């Protein structure tokens, strides 16, 4: 296989217990993620990695390919590695289970960037911020990139910082959308990297990669998405889907 997608679906969550099963217009959130991801053209397979029988049962009920993984994993990446370890595949896409509005084109573009350029081992997505409230929102991760669109830094703070100009120009800010594509080989390198100081300070796992000296390609999308970290985020998703008539 060239590309598979894996959706880590952990039941426990510090801020929102059981959020992957939260109801959104009659379907669990994880089903919305799966249905959108299934529309990606590049995936040869799509697997939901569960850690709880309730999630596993719900996933099997709507017909997805579900795999039960160990409960002890501390991050989604370790859960994905357990799933892909026995598989012969070039590229693995980590599709977050709390992104019910994910655009399937994001999956295609992230995976394609690795297939088309063998020097790229990890890729992710960003979008220009249009709502100024998101700039200083702790839950909205910002990213800055170099001239070749490789990540310089990710932060929960507002980056870049306007040191001389008090006027905030939203188009200078990009938010990070937590979808990742990796080569399978790099996944195992990633797993063995030590937890970094920046990662601990920001609570952002991807900083481990940058601090170790590796590069992350960042691709820009125009599609809006809403990650669900809290019950308030869930209501925003429901309102969005109702407005769109979905």
C-alpha positions in Angstrom: 0.0 0.0 0.0 1.1 3.6 -0.6 -1.1 5.5 1.9 -3.3 4.5 4.9 -5.2 6.8 7.2 -5.4 6.1 10.9 -7.9 7.8 13.3 -6.8 7.5 16.9 -10.0 7.4 18.9 -9.2 7.6 22.7 -12.2 7.6 25.0 -10.6 9.4 27.9 -10.0 13.1 27.6 -9.0 15.6 30.3 -11.2 18.4 29.1 -14.1 16.4 27.5 -14.5 12.7 28.5 -15.8 10.5 25.8 -15.9 13.3 23.2 -15.3 10.9 20.2 -18.8 9.5 21.0 -20.4 12.9 21.5 -23.6 13.2 19.4 -23.5 15.6 16.5 -26.9 15.7 14.6 -27.6 12.0 15.3 -24.1 10.6 14.7 -21.1 10.1 17.1 -18.3 12.6 16.3 -16.0 9.8 15.3 -18.4 8.8 12.5 -18.3 12.4 11.1 -14.5 12.2 11.0 -14.6 8.8 9.3 -17.2 9.7 6.7 -15.2 12.8 5.7 -11.8 10.9 5.7 -13.4 8.2 3.5 -13.8 10.8 0.8 -10.0 11.3 0.5 -8.9 9.9 -2.9 -5.4 8.9 -1.9 -6.1 6.5 0.9 -5.7 2.7 0.3 -7.2 2.0 3.7 -8.7 3.8 6.7 -8.5 2.4 10.2 -9.9 3.7 13.5 -7.6 2.8 16.4 -9.7 2.4 19.6 -8.8 2.0 23.2 -12.2 1.4 24.7 -14.9 -1.2 24.0 -17.6 1.5 23.9 -15.7 3.3 21.0 -15.0 -0.1 19.3 -18.6 -1.1 19.4 -19.8 2.3 18.0 -17.3 2.2 15.2 -18.2 -1.3 14.2 -21.8 -0.3 14.2 -21.4 2.2 11.4 -19.2 -0.1 9.4 -15.7 1.2 9.8 -12.5 -0.8 10.1 -11.8 -0.8 13.8 -8.7 -2.0 15.7 -8.5 -2.3 19.4 -5.1 -1.0 20.7 -3.5 -0.9 24.2 -4.9 1.5 26.8 -1.5 2.5 28.0 -0.4 4.7 25.1 0.4 8.3 26.1 -0.2 9.8 22.7 -2.0 9.2 19.4 1.3 8.6 17.6 2.1 5.5 19.7 -1.4 4.2 19.1 -0.9 4.7 15.3 2.5 2.9 15.5 0.9 -0.1 17.1 -1.6 -0.3 14.2 0.8 0.2 11.3 3.8 -1.8 12.6 2.8 -5.0 10.8 1.7 -3.3 7.6 3.6 -2.8 4.4 2.9 0.9 3.7 4.9 4.0 2.6 2.9 6.9 4.1 0.7 7.1 7.2 -1.8 9.9 7.8 -2.8 10.7 11.4 -6.4 12.0 11.2 -7.5 13.4 14.5 -10.7 11.9 16.0 -11.9 15.3 17.2 -11.9 17.0 13.8 -15.4 16.3 12.5 -15.2 19.0 9.8 -11.9 17.8 8.3 -11.7 18.4 4.6 -10.6 15.2 2.7 -8.5 17.3 0.4 -6.2 18.0 3.4 -5.5 14.3 3.7 -4.7 14.1 0.0 -2.4 17.1 -0.1 -0.5 16.0 3.0 0.1 12.5 1.8 0.9 13.6 -1.7 3.6 15.9 -0.5 5.5 12.9 0.9 4.9 10.7 -2.2 6.1 13.4 -4.6 9.2 14.5 -2.6 11.3 11.8 -0.9 13.1 14.4 1.1 9.9 15.2 3.1 9.3 12.8 5.9 6.5 14.6 7.8 3.8 17.1 6.7 0.9 19.0 8.3 -1.6 21.7 7.5 -2.1 25.4 8.3 -4.8 28.0 7.5 -4.8 31.8 7.6 -6.5 33.1 10.6 -9.5 35.3 9.7 -11.1 35.7 13.2 -8.9 37.9 15.4 -10.2 36.1 18.5 -8.3 33.0 17.5 -4.9 34.8 17.6 -4.9 34.9 21.4 -6.9 31.7 22.0 -4.8 29.2 23.9 -6.6 26.3 22.2 -5.7 27.6 18.7 -2.2 26.6 17.9 -0.3 29.0 15.7 2.6 28.2 13.3 5.2 30.2 11.4 7.1 28.8 8.4 10.2 29.6 6.4 10.3 30.5 2.7 9.9 26.9 1.6 7.0 26.3 3.9 8.8 24.3 6.5 7.8 24.9 10.1 9.9 27.3 12.1 7.8 27.0 15.3 4.4 26.1 16.7 2.9 27.9 19.7 -0.2 28.5 21.6 0.9 32.1 21.9 0.4 34.7 19.2 3.2 34.3 16.7 4.6 36.4 15.1 4.5 39.0 17.8 3.8 42.6 16.8 6.6 44.4 18.6 6.4 47.8 16.8 2.9 47.9 15.3 -0.2 47.6 17.5 -2.5 46.9 14.5 -3.1 43.2 14.3 -3.2 41.9 10.7 -4.9 38.6 10.8 -3.5 37.4 7.5 0.0 37.3 9.0 -1.2 34.6 11.4 -1.7 30.9 10.6 -3.4 28.4 12.7 -2.2 24.8 12.8 -4.7 22.1 11.8 -3.7 18.9 13.6 -3.5 16.5 10.7 -0.1 14.8 10.1 1.4 12.6 7.3 4.6 10.7 7.9 6.6 8.1 6.1 6.4 4.9 8.0 10.2 4.9 8.6 10.0 8.4 10.2 7.2 7.3 12.5 9.6 4.9 14.2 12.3 7.6 14.4 9.7 9.9 15.9 8.7 7.3 18.5 12.3 7.1 19.7 12.9 10.9 20.0 13.2 12.1 23.6 10.4 14.3 25.0 11.7 17.9 24.4 11.7 20.9 26.7 9.7 23.0 24.2 7.2 20.2 23.9 6.7 20.2 27.6 6.4 24.0 27.9 3.8 24.3 25.1 2.1 20.9 25.4 2.7 20.4 21.7 4.1 17.1 20.6 5.2 18.2 17.2 7.8 20.5 18.8 9.7 17.3 19.6 10.4 16.9 15.9 11.7 20.5 15.4 13.8 20.5 18.5 15.5 17.3 17.4 16.5 19.0 14.1 14.0 17.4 11.7 11.7 19.3 9.3 8.0 19.5 9.0 6.4 20.5 5.7 3.4 22.8 6.2 0.8 23.0 3.5 -1.8 25.7 3.4 -5.5 25.1 3.0 -8.4 27.6 2.6 -10.9 25.1 4.3 -12.2 26.0 7.7 -12.4 23.4 10.5 -13.3 23.3 14.1 -11.4 21.0 16.5 -13.4 19.8 19.4 -11.6 20.2 22.7 -14.5 21.3 24.9 -18.4 21.0 24.9 -18.4 24.6 23.7 -16.5 23.5 20.6 -19.0 20.8 20.0 -21.8 23.3 20.0 -19.9 25.4 17.4 -19.7 22.3 15.1 -23.4 21.6 15.5 -24.2 25.3 14.6 -21.9 25.2 11.6 -23.4 22.0 10.2 -26.9 23.3 10.8 -26.1 26.5 8.9 -24.6 24.4 6.0 -27.6 22.1 6.0 -25.6 19.0 6.6 
